[in-house]
């Protein structure tokens, strides 16, 4: 495993932990982690997997936008069922 793969895995773990604690930093860290994985996959000529990471980045951006639009005055968001 290369250094960038370790960094991507670590960032992904931090993003999951931030989501557990309902921290908005989950999106920024998730975007950087998915970007690192995109680089790893593109460098390995795994273009479909690299493209999937671009989708994950887009979903993270949409989640971040949604979080900002629906947070309460205290800065927290209340999870609910779809």
Backbone bond lengths (Angstrom), bond angles and torsions (degrees), N, CA, C in turn:
res aa  C-N    CA-C-N  psi(-1)  N-CA   C-N-CA  omega(-1)  CA-C   N-CA-C  phi
1 X - - - 1.446 - - 1.527 108.70 -
2 X 1.325 115.20 135.26 1.459 119.39 179.85 1.533 110.30 -82.35
3 X 1.308 114.90 168.82 1.465 120.55 -179.88 1.527 110.89 -61.20
4 X 1.312 117.01 -41.41 1.471 119.16 -178.58 1.530 111.21 -65.63
5 X 1.322 117.87 -31.55 1.467 120.03 175.49 1.522 110.86 -66.74
6 X 1.317 116.93 -40.64 1.462 120.92 176.70 1.523 110.67 -62.81
7 X 1.330 115.90 -42.48 1.464 120.32 178.86 1.525 109.92 -63.41
8 X 1.332 117.25 -45.00 1.465 121.27 179.81 1.527 110.77 -61.49
9 X 1.324 117.22 -43.94 1.463 120.74 179.51 1.528 111.05 -64.71
10 X 1.319 116.20 -41.91 1.462 120.12 178.32 1.519 112.32 -64.02
11 X 1.328 116.23 -42.91 1.462 119.94 178.68 1.524 111.28 -65.09
12 X 1.313 116.58 -38.30 1.465 119.84 177.85 1.522 111.18 -64.33
13 X 1.318 116.95 -39.85 1.456 120.93 176.66 1.526 111.01 -63.85
14 X 1.321 117.23 -43.48 1.468 121.43 178.14 1.530 109.80 -62.60
15 X 1.326 118.09 -39.29 1.463 121.39 178.97 1.529 111.07 -63.20
16 X 1.319 116.84 -40.77 1.465 120.28 178.40 1.525 110.05 -65.64
17 X 1.324 117.32 -43.96 1.466 120.61 178.69 1.523 111.01 -63.16
18 X 1.331 117.59 -38.88 1.464 120.57 177.26 1.525 110.83 -64.71
19 X 1.315 117.31 -35.83 1.464 120.69 177.47 1.520 110.73 -67.16
20 X 1.329 117.20 -38.12 1.459 121.22 178.15 1.523 110.26 -59.38
21 X 1.336 116.29 -39.85 1.458 121.17 -179.40 1.523 112.90 -90.94
22 X 1.343 116.78 12.56 1.463 123.65 177.44 1.524 112.31 54.57
23 X 1.312 116.37 45.18 1.458 122.03 178.39 1.519 109.61 -99.51
24 X 1.312 115.67 135.80 1.458 120.36 -179.63 1.525 112.13 -67.56
25 X 1.321 117.52 -16.08 1.462 120.40 178.29 1.520 112.57 -66.14
26 X 1.330 116.70 -13.21 1.459 119.78 178.05 1.521 111.41 -56.41
27 X 1.335 117.36 -34.99 1.458 120.53 -176.80 1.524 111.86 -72.32
28 X 1.317 116.99 -46.00 1.467 119.73 -179.79 1.524 110.96 -63.41
29 X 1.315 116.04 -45.16 1.463 120.22 -179.89 1.528 110.29 -66.99
30 X 1.328 117.04 -39.02 1.460 120.82 178.24 1.518 112.57 -64.17
31 X 1.331 116.85 -38.04 1.459 121.10 177.87 1.522 110.66 -63.94
32 X 1.314 116.72 -45.35 1.471 120.10 179.75 1.526 110.34 -66.14
33 X 1.335 117.66 -40.63 1.463 121.12 178.38 1.522 112.16 -63.48
34 X 1.329 116.97 -44.01 1.461 120.43 178.14 1.525 110.81 -66.87
35 X 1.323 116.61 -35.08 1.463 119.75 176.24 1.520 111.74 -64.32
36 X 1.328 116.26 -39.59 1.467 120.04 177.84 1.525 110.55 -65.90
37 X 1.331 117.15 -42.75 1.461 119.89 176.48 1.528 111.03 -64.06
38 X 1.322 117.52 -37.05 1.465 121.10 177.74 1.532 109.73 -59.32
39 X 1.314 116.07 -43.10 1.467 120.54 178.42 1.530 110.93 -62.96
40 X 1.314 116.59 -44.62 1.464 121.23 -179.48 1.531 110.08 -60.81
41 X 1.322 116.86 -47.81 1.462 120.55 -178.69 1.521 112.20 -67.11
42 X 1.332 117.04 -39.83 1.460 119.99 179.48 1.529 110.35 -65.15
43 X 1.330 115.68 -41.11 1.467 120.69 179.29 1.535 111.31 -64.13
44 X 1.329 117.14 -29.74 1.464 121.92 178.88 1.522 112.22 -89.92
45 X 1.329 117.37 9.14 1.470 124.22 -179.01 1.528 112.59 61.81
46 X 1.309 116.66 29.94 1.462 122.26 175.19 1.534 107.38 -100.54
47 X 1.331 115.00 75.75 1.451 121.11 -169.09 1.521 113.08 -68.55
48 X 1.309 118.32 -35.19 1.464 120.36 178.41 1.530 110.68 -65.61
49 X 1.315 116.61 -41.03 1.463 120.34 178.23 1.529 111.00 -67.65
50 X 1.323 115.89 -36.98 1.473 119.78 176.08 1.526 109.59 -64.44
51 X 1.324 117.25 -41.27 1.457 120.69 177.51 1.518 112.29 -64.00
52 X 1.323 116.35 -37.31 1.459 120.38 177.09 1.526 110.55 -61.40
53 X 1.328 116.77 -38.24 1.465 120.33 177.79 1.535 110.78 -64.22
54 X 1.330 116.97 -33.88 1.462 120.04 176.00 1.526 110.28 -65.00
55 X 1.332 116.30 -37.62 1.463 119.92 174.57 1.525 110.29 -62.76
56 X 1.331 117.64 -43.62 1.461 121.09 178.75 1.527 110.94 -60.88
57 X 1.325 117.14 -38.89 1.464 120.86 177.14 1.526 109.80 -62.40
58 X 1.329 117.14 -43.77 1.465 120.80 179.48 1.530 111.02 -62.62
59 X 1.323 117.13 -39.95 1.461 121.06 179.23 1.527 110.08 -67.02
60 X 1.320 117.55 -39.03 1.467 121.03 177.10 1.526 110.94 -62.53
61 X 1.336 116.24 -41.93 1.467 120.00 178.67 1.526 110.22 -63.46
62 X 1.327 117.14 -43.35 1.466 120.68 178.09 1.530 111.42 -64.07
63 X 1.317 117.26 -40.19 1.462 120.92 177.00 1.520 111.89 -63.06
64 X 1.324 115.99 -41.96 1.462 121.34 178.25 1.531 109.86 -61.74
65 X 1.337 116.68 -45.13 1.451 121.40 179.18 1.530 110.72 -62.22
66 X 1.333 115.60 -43.76 1.461 120.51 -179.97 1.530 110.89 -64.37
67 X 1.318 117.32 -40.68 1.468 121.96 179.61 1.524 109.88 -60.37
68 X 1.331 116.77 -46.77 1.469 120.28 179.37 1.523 111.85 -61.82
69 X 1.313 116.78 -36.93 1.465 120.50 -176.49 1.527 112.57 -74.62
70 X 1.334 118.17 -24.07 1.462 120.34 -172.66 1.526 114.86 -119.83
71 X 1.295 117.81 12.12 1.465 116.91 179.83 1.528 110.08 -77.47
72 X 1.304 114.95 156.36 1.456 121.61 -178.68 1.521 109.61 -83.52
73 X 1.313 116.21 176.31 1.471 121.13 -179.52 1.530 111.50 -61.00
74 X 1.320 117.79 -29.33 1.466 121.23 179.98 1.522 111.89 -77.70
75 X 1.336 117.59 -4.19 1.454 120.51 179.56 1.511 114.02 88.16
76 X 1.332 116.23 4.75 1.462 119.92 -179.83 1.511 109.65 -107.07
77 X 1.306 114.75 161.37 1.452 120.22 177.64 1.522 108.30 -121.06
78 X 1.306 115.84 139.01 1.455 120.78 -179.27 1.518 109.31 -96.13
79 X 1.333 118.09 116.78 1.469 119.24 178.82 1.519 110.13 -68.14
80 X 1.323 115.75 146.85 1.460 120.87 177.84 1.528 108.54 -146.72
81 X 1.323 114.90 164.38 1.466 120.48 179.17 1.509 109.97 -75.50
82 X 1.318 115.15 151.92 1.458 119.61 176.00 1.516 110.97 -71.42
